[in-house]
Amino acid sequence: MRTREKFYAFVVIAAICFAMIGCERSDTKQARILAPRLRHLYQSWAADGRPDPIDTAKYITSSTDRYHVFTNVVTVASNVFHCRFAVRAASRFTTPGVLAITDERVILWVGDNSGEVTVAPETKQPFNQ
């Protein structure tokens, strides 16, 4: 009976460890969550005829994150990206900055402090390291 109890204890501890790892917050994971929402915002706005001024609340109706117009031009290596929208979600990210979508339909991470830019952060290794 002791062996069975040890086995069950091991299984419970392993399950808790896997749950903790799965719940760990990472910037890449959060980018994967928010990137589709930015794409939806961009696509809905484009399908609506690209109205100006832009009311992001018309396209993102239920969110605690701050979506806004973000018209910076960002150059990475020899690539020029024209940002259109961004989301600032301080509670989600460990690194201060914004996740943006460009007119080229590329997702970028733009850091507040360093100005560091990561192209397609939702597909890469964690960008807070």
C-alpha positions as CSV (number, residue, x, y, z in Angstrom):
1,M,0.0,0.0,0.0
2,R,2.9,2.4,0.7
3,T,4.1,2.1,-2.9
4,R,0.7,3.0,-4.2
5,E,0.5,6.1,-1.9
6,K,3.9,7.2,-3.1
7,F,2.9,6.8,-6.7
8,Y,-0.3,8.9,-6.2
9,A,1.7,11.5,-4.3
10,F,4.2,11.6,-7.2
11,V,1.4,12.0,-9.8
12,V,-0.2,14.8,-7.8
13,I,3.1,16.7,-7.5
14,A,3.8,16.2,-11.2
15,A,0.4,17.5,-12.1
16,I,0.8,20.6,-9.9
17,C,4.3,21.3,-11.5
18,F,2.9,20.9,-15.0
19,A,0.0,23.2,-14.1
20,M,2.4,25.9,-12.8
21,I,4.5,25.7,-15.9
22,G,1.4,26.0,-18.1
23,C,0.2,29.0,-16.1
24,E,3.5,30.9,-16.2
25,R,3.2,34.3,-17.8
26,S,5.5,35.0,-20.7
27,D,5.6,38.0,-23.0
28,T,5.6,35.7,-26.1
29,K,2.5,33.9,-24.8
30,Q,0.7,37.2,-24.2
31,A,1.7,38.3,-27.7
32,R,0.1,35.1,-29.1
33,I,-3.1,36.1,-27.3
34,L,-3.2,39.7,-28.4
35,A,-1.9,39.4,-32.0
36,P,-5.1,37.9,-33.3
37,R,-7.1,40.7,-31.7
38,L,-4.8,43.3,-33.4
39,R,-5.3,41.5,-36.7
40,H,-9.1,41.6,-36.2
41,L,-9.0,45.3,-35.4
42,Y,-7.0,46.0,-38.5
43,Q,-9.1,43.8,-40.8
44,S,-12.4,45.2,-39.4
45,W,-11.1,48.8,-39.9
46,A,-9.9,48.1,-43.4
47,A,-13.2,46.4,-44.3
48,D,-15.0,49.5,-43.0
49,G,-13.2,51.6,-45.6
50,R,-10.4,52.8,-43.3
51,P,-12.4,55.6,-41.7
52,D,-10.6,58.6,-40.2
53,P,-10.7,59.4,-37.4
54,I,-10.4,55.9,-36.1
55,D,-12.6,54.7,-33.2
56,T,-10.9,51.5,-31.9
57,A,-13.8,50.9,-29.6
58,K,-16.0,50.3,-32.6
59,Y,-13.9,47.2,-33.5
60,I,-12.7,46.0,-30.0
61,T,-15.8,46.0,-27.9
62,S,-14.8,44.0,-24.8
63,S,-11.3,44.3,-23.5
64,T,-9.6,45.5,-20.4
65,D,-6.5,46.2,-22.6
66,R,-5.8,49.6,-24.1
67,Y,-6.0,49.5,-27.9
68,H,-5.2,52.7,-29.7
69,V,-4.0,54.3,-32.9
70,F,-0.3,54.0,-33.2
71,T,1.1,55.6,-36.3
72,N,4.9,55.3,-35.8
73,V,7.2,54.4,-38.6
74,V,9.7,51.7,-37.4
75,T,12.8,50.6,-39.2
76,V,14.3,47.2,-38.5
77,A,17.4,46.3,-40.4
78,S,16.4,47.5,-43.9
79,N,12.7,46.9,-43.4
80,V,10.4,49.9,-42.9
81,F,7.1,49.2,-41.1
82,H,4.2,51.6,-40.9
83,C,2.4,51.0,-37.6
84,R,-1.4,51.5,-37.4
85,F,-2.7,50.1,-34.1
86,A,-1.2,49.0,-30.8
87,V,-2.2,47.6,-27.5
88,R,-0.7,48.5,-24.2
89,A,-1.3,45.8,-21.6
90,A,0.9,46.4,-18.6
91,S,-0.8,43.7,-16.6
92,R,0.1,41.1,-19.3
93,F,3.7,42.0,-20.2
94,T,6.8,41.9,-18.0
95,T,8.6,44.4,-20.3
96,P,7.0,47.9,-20.8
97,G,6.0,48.6,-24.3
98,V,3.3,48.1,-26.9
99,L,2.3,45.3,-29.3
100,A,1.6,46.9,-32.7
101,I,0.2,45.9,-36.1
102,T,1.5,47.5,-39.2
103,D,0.1,48.3,-42.6
104,E,2.3,45.5,-43.8
105,R,0.2,43.2,-41.4
106,V,3.3,42.4,-39.3
107,I,3.1,42.3,-35.5
108,L,5.8,44.2,-33.7
109,W,6.9,44.6,-30.1
110,V,8.2,48.1,-29.4
111,G,9.8,48.5,-26.0
112,D,9.2,51.7,-24.1
113,N,12.5,52.1,-22.4
114,S,15.0,50.8,-24.9
115,G,13.0,51.4,-28.1
116,E,13.9,47.8,-28.9
117,V,11.8,46.3,-31.7
118,T,11.0,42.6,-32.1
119,V,9.4,41.5,-35.4
120,A,6.7,38.8,-35.0
121,P,7.1,38.4,-31.2
122,E,4.2,35.9,-31.1
123,T,6.3,33.4,-33.2
124,K,9.7,33.9,-31.6
125,Q,11.4,33.1,-28.3
126,P,10.4,35.2,-25.3
127,F,11.3,38.8,-26.0
128,N,11.7,39.9,-22.4
129,Q,15.2,38.3,-22.1
